[in-house]
Amino acid sequence: MRPSKYSGLDNGAISLGLAESDFDMPREVKEAMINAILEGRYHYEMSGVPEFLEAAVEKLRRFNGIDATEEEVLPTVGAMNGIWLSYKVLLKPGDHVVVATPTYPPLIERPKSFQAEVTEVSARGDWHLNIDALERALTDRTKVITICNPNNPTGAVYTKDELEQLAELAVRRNLYVISDELYEHLTYDGRKHVSIASLPGMRERTITIFGFTKTHGMSGLRIGYVVAEKELAKRMREENAAVVIHPGTIEQIGAAAALKCDYYVNSLRDYLQRVRDTLVAKLREVPGIEVRPPEGTFFAFPNLNALFESDKEAVDYLLKEARVLVYAGSGFGMGGAGHVRMNFCSPISIIEDAAIRIVEALSSRYTAKERNSIQ
């Protein structure tokens, strides 16, 4: 069965669109869920599955440097549930949210459903945080600064230094930070992921969102978790209980197993770094386009401004001429226009095929523009 990112495409097309992995989930996750069903473990567990909470606390301490208790970990129905809950408990009408962009669109849009004002602040040219611009965007109504790290769609992995600057700003201005860290394991060239909640003064003022869709191939299971200070976590738990009761018991059991599969995420990271290098090298064959090797995630985010009037025109062109689906960068907020996002979490044979098609189509476009400019 083809992944859902191929929905609506004919059999000859390739999707580098939806942020979904093509790869199977870890064997241990399947076995844990099957055994749970066979053992009759499919009833309510209102406070969270104990082994999931225990595994999450251990992983948070070991990998993220966040010293959390089980009361501060809330299982969610995927990251989207966590994003909604985070804004729900922090915002009231008239509050102001500053979002570092480009970023995952719901991080921009969800505050508006709570009648909050949103200001987008574009990243620097290297896609890292523009701390000065973030501070200039603050008002006396600002309640939250929101980041996505590693960043979807740019692939930037924020350094400890820039996160310390953001932490200093949040503490000084008494702000909360919402940090989407779904791609935490996918960092390349020896880079280390840093959770802002692990920095001094940030434990009590950060809500961190985690999930299994991107790094464990578990998109359809709809399981994630958030980590927050005890009282915030309690309020989110109460809000969630009124909407979804709790995420599936079976899914939490699978997630507990996934949290112990370091070999899986390490292997995926090493593989994706090789795929990234292949894709970036191929894209650089096209004159006139700019592409930075992503520091993390599984997205390339080339700038096609030299060849197209808009990124939406580029998307339409590549689907028609190359039969490859990519996403328009303008959909990811301020700073994304002119770029397209390409998901390379697929078998390398598919990425190589897609890259050849894209390069041929873009090279033809470049040649035609050069010919027209001469005339």
BELURRA-V747350 format. One record per residue. N is the residue number from 0. RES is the residue in one small letter. OMEGA is omega in whole degrees, 0 to 359 (none if undefined). Layout:
n,res,omega
N,RES,OMEGA
N,RES,OMEGA
This chain:
n,res,omega
0,m,181
1,r,176
2,p,184
3,s,178
4,k,177
5,y,183
6,s,178
7,g,180
8,l,177
9,d,187
10,n,181
11,g,183
12,a,177
13,i,178
14,s,168
15,l,188
16,g,186
17,l,184
18,a,182
19,e,177
20,s,175
21,d,193
22,f,181
23,d,176
24,m,179
25,p,179
26,r,181
27,e,179
28,v,179
29,k,183
30,e,180
31,a,181
32,m,178
33,i,180
34,n,179
35,a,178
36,i,181
37,l,181
38,e,179
39,g,184
40,r,183
41,y,177
42,h,178
43,y,166
44,e,195
45,m,184
46,s,184
47,g,179
48,v,186
49,p,183
50,e,175
51,f,179
52,l,179
53,e,180
54,a,180
55,a,179
56,v,180
57,e,180
58,k,180
59,l,179
60,r,186
61,r,188
62,f,187
63,n,184
64,g,179
65,i,182
66,d,184
67,a,172
68,t,179
69,e,178
70,e,182
71,e,178
72,v,180
73,l,173
74,p,182
75,t,176
76,v,183
77,g,182
78,a,180
79,m,176
80,n,179
81,g,178
82,i,180
83,w,180
84,l,182
85,s,179
86,y,181
87,k,185
88,v,184
89,l,192
90,l,168
91,k,180
92,p,180
93,g,176
94,d,183
95,h,180
96,v,174
97,v,183
98,v,176
99,a,184
100,t,359
101,p,181
102,t,178
103,y,190
104,p,179
105,p,177
106,l,177
107,i,191
108,e,186
109,r,180
110,p,182
111,k,178
112,s,176
113,f,178
114,q,175
115,a,176
116,e,181
117,v,172
118,t,177
119,e,178
120,v,184
121,s,174
122,a,174
123,r,181
124,g,178
125,d,178
126,w,178
127,h,187
128,l,174
129,n,187
130,i,180
131,d,180
132,a,177
133,l,180
134,e,179
135,r,182
136,a,184
137,l,174
138,t,178
139,d,177
140,r,183
141,t,181
142,k,191
143,v,163
144,i,184
145,t,178
146,i,173
147,c,188
148,n,354
149,p,194
150,n,167
151,n,25
152,p,194
153,t,183
154,g,178
155,a,174
156,v,186
157,y,182
158,t,177
159,k,182
160,d,182
161,e,176
162,l,175
163,e,176
164,q,178
165,l,179
166,a,179
167,e,178
168,l,181
169,a,180
170,v,183
171,r,182
172,r,177
173,n,182
174,l,169
175,y,172
176,v,170
177,i,185
178,s,176
179,d,186
180,e,183
181,l,184
182,y,188
183,e,184
184,h,187
185,l,177
186,t,191
187,y,175
188,d,177
189,g,179
190,r,179
191,k,176
192,h,176
193,v,174
194,s,182
195,i,178
196,a,180
197,s,185
198,l,182
199,p,177
200,g,187
201,m,184
202,r,186
203,e,185
204,r,180
205,t,166
206,i,182
207,t,185
208,i,181
209,f,178
210,g,185
211,f,183
212,t,191
213,k,189
214,t,183
215,h,178
216,g,188
217,m,188
218,s,183
219,g,181
220,l,176
221,r,179
222,i,176
223,g,176
224,y,174
225,v,178
226,v,182
227,a,175
228,e,191
229,k,183
230,e,176
231,l,179
232,a,178
233,k,179
234,r,178
235,m,178
236,r,179
237,e,177
238,e,182
239,n,181
240,a,181
241,a,184
242,v,186
243,v,187
244,i,170
245,h,176
246,p,183
247,g,177
248,t,181
249,i,180
250,e,179
251,q,177
252,i,176
253,g,180
254,a,177
255,a,177
256,a,181
257,a,182
258,l,180
259,k,184
260,c,179
261,d,182
262,y,184
263,y,183
264,v,177
265,n,179
266,s,179
267,l,180
268,r,181
269,d,178
270,y,184
271,l,177
272,q,177
273,r,179
274,v,177
275,r,182
276,d,179
277,t,183
278,l,182
279,v,179
280,a,180
281,k,180
282,l,181
283,r,175
284,e,183
285,v,177
286,p,171
287,g,178
288,i,180
289,e,178
290,v,175
291,r,173
292,p,179
293,p,180
294,e,180
295,g,184
296,t,172
297,f,179
298,f,162
299,a,186
300,f,184
301,p,176
302,n,182
303,l,182
304,n,183
305,a,185
306,l,186
307,f,176
308,e,180
309,s,178
310,d,178
311,k,175
312,e,179
313,a,179
314,v,180
315,d,181
316,y,183
317,l,177
318,l,181
319,k,188
320,e,182
321,a,185
322,r,176
323,v,178
324,l,172
325,v,181
326,y,180
327,a,181
328,g,180
329,s,178
330,g,182
331,f,174
332,g,184
333,m,180
334,g,183
335,g,184
336,a,180
337,g,180
338,h,170
339,v,179
340,r,180
341,m,179
342,n,181
343,f,178
344,c,183
345,s,173
346,p,186
347,i,177
348,s,178
349,i,180
350,i,178
351,e,178
352,d,180
353,a,182
354,a,178
355,i,179
356,r,182
357,i,182
358,v,178
359,e,181
360,a,181
361,l,178
362,s,176
363,s,178
364,r,180
365,y,180
366,t,180
367,a,179
368,k,178
369,e,180
370,r,180
371,n,181
372,s,178
373,i,180
374,q,none
